[in-house]
């Protein structure tokens, strides 16, 4: 497979691995405080890396609308990058997005002619050429631009890849009224509306040549020249007896098979051309933003109907969606109204000036965009975060701001490659009182190996004998409260147990911070 090359590609290819892990700094909660939705302000490369220990392989659909590199200047972001800079911007972000994507998930990327073909080759490299699904054409303008130098650009592209194209299955589109109007019921068939279907075909069929007699008495010697009846004479007589042949009002027409609407697949396969009549155009998007923010119009918003169609095809209620170029907040707003969980990342100040107030309006029942179509009445909530300090300093030490859940998530991710979720703490035996806040030193069990973390006073006491140091007393406590009959990995500040004792107990001890490979 050919690869795209450009200045500084080597650096771009390694930057995803080299960017340090950062903490997500909680700032505020909006609406339902138990909601899992996240609005994050900060560099999206750092933010995506920060999400990996918690969400790797969990995102069902990623939709991004990155800068198009149009060599234009926009108020809210820089869309005037040299070509190789643009590629270096996109490449490492695609690498991290792929890691966050679920095995049965998909990624959708909006782009135009300037970078679409380079982006296609780049995504072939990151996601695999075999995982390319389709390119959607969205007609975004309803009238030509007379100011265009050469052509009026009337469409954008949306490139679609699956994490595994063989696994990803799109939801069918609902049938439209226009499609159903073709079905009538002139003979009052109790099976409901139907439409006639031609019985002849050009494909040769050995049993497809025979004469037919119409109810009127007219003789049809055979199918039209060069064609064949689609079915045999026996099958024809069988379906005619079942009143599935239409002969016309006078019983004199060439026979046609009745296709009943009730028997037609109710969903239709998504198509790759999306007209603005169905998913909106750029003027619709600007009107939506003006209604929310007045004259402070975001430069290149997408209409809510466009994102709605993407989520309708790619997700189901409750699925997690992500947009790391959130812009004015359209993706998160649509996800909220459609009952999807969401994560939105935006670097600029408009994370606060646009995204946050827009999403507050959404949970309060805002009625723009797709609200009426979704019968949206408000509800739900989200948490607003900024990027905090790096988890590890330049020497590999742990930043003082890091608390137990954050370090637990990173260690679990590094050891297993999976995202960490706080496991339900087992009931304590009498006298046990160590766990705090619903977490415990047992991070979980993976491939029959149990992982423990002694950090931040998790056992309720910062003294060595209280839990940050693996002593005989601490080990006895772990075995009593969190037993595991298999290999164990224990992270802690140090251990007072000898190698022979650890080996005999099936324990691999790893010292914090020296044995953490996290940078």
C-alpha positions, 0 to 999 in steps of 0.5 A: 500500500502506498504511503504519504510522505511530507516534511516532519512526518517522522516527528508527527508519527511519534508525537502521539506516543511522546505527548505526556499524559495530563490530568483532566481538571474538573471545573464545573457540573451542569444539569444532572451531576451524574451525567457522564458527558464531558466538555473539555477545553484544551489542546485536543492531542493532549486531551485525547491522550488523557482520555485513553486510560478511561475510554480506550476502545469505548467510543462507538462513533467519532465525528470530527470537522477539522480545519479544512486548510482553506488558506483563509482566516477565521475568527475562532480558529486558524485555518491557514496552515502550510500543507505539511503542517496540516498533515502533521496536525491531523496525523497524530490525532487520527492515531489516538482517535483510532485507539479510542474507537470501539471495534464495532465503531466508525469515524466520520471526517468532514473535509473539502477538495483541498485536502480530501484526497491527502486525508484519504491516503492518510486515513488508509495508513492509520485505519487500514485501507480495507477499513474504508467504508465510503465517501459521502457527498454533502451538498452544502449550498442551495445556490451558486456563488457568483463570486467564485473564481472558477467553480462554485463549490457546492459540496463537502465530503465526509470520509467514513472508516470503521475500526473494523469495516467487516464488523461495523454495521450501519443502521438502515435509514427510515423509509420516506413518505415519497418512497411509500407513495409509489405503493397503491391498492387499486384492487383493495387487496387485504394485504395492503398497498403494493406496487407492480414489479416487472416479471421479465429480466435480461439474465438467461433462465432455462425455465423462463420462456413460456406463453401466458394467457391473460384473464381477458383471454389475450395470449402472450407468446412469451417474454419480450424479445431478448428477455426471460420471465424471472420465474418458472411457469409453476411458480407463476401459477402459484403466485397468480393463485395467491392474487400476487399477479396484476393483470391491469384493471381489464385483465389484459395487461402484461403480468406484473408481480405485486410487491407489498409495502408490508413485505418490503424492508422497512429500512433502506441502505444509506446512500452516499449523496446527501442533498441539503433538502434532507440534511440542511445546508450552510445557511441553515447552520448559520441560522442555528448559530445566530439564534443561539449566539446573536451576531457572534457567528461561528465561521463554519458550523454544520447543521444539526440535521447533518450530524443527526443523520451521521448518528442515526446511521452510526449509533444507537441510544446510549452509545458514546460519541466523540468530537475532538474539534467541537467548534461551536458545539453542534456534535454535543448538542445533537448527541444530547438531543438524541440520547447519546453519551458524548465527549467534546474537546475544543481548544479555544476560548469558544469552549467557554464562550460558545460550547458551554452556554450552548449546551446549557441551553440544550439541557434546559430545553432549547428548541432550535435545530433538531429539537422538534424532530426529536421531541426534545424537552431538555434534561441530562447534563455534562461536566466541564473540564480543562487540562491539568498538570502532566501526570508525570514530571520530566524525571518520571515522578508523579505530580503531587496533584495526582490522586488514586483514581487517576493513577489507578486508571493509568496503571491499569491501562499500561498493564492491560491495554484496557480502559479502567472502570472503578470495580465494585468493592467487595464487602469488607470482613469485620474490622475492615475499613480501608476503602474510601469513596467506593475504590479499593487497592484492587484495581481489577483482574486481567487474564487471571492476574490481579493488580493492586495499587498502594498509593495516596493513603488508599488504606486510610493511613499514610504511615508505612504500616498503614498501606503505602508500603507493602509490609507483612501486615498490609499483605495480610490485609490484602489477602483477607479483604481482596483475595486472589488465587493467582498471579498478583502485581502490586504497585507501592512506594516500596516493600519490606518483603524479600524476593523469596517471600514475594516469589513464594506468594506469586507477587511481582512488586513494582515501585512507584514511580520508578517502575511506571512506564507512563511517559 
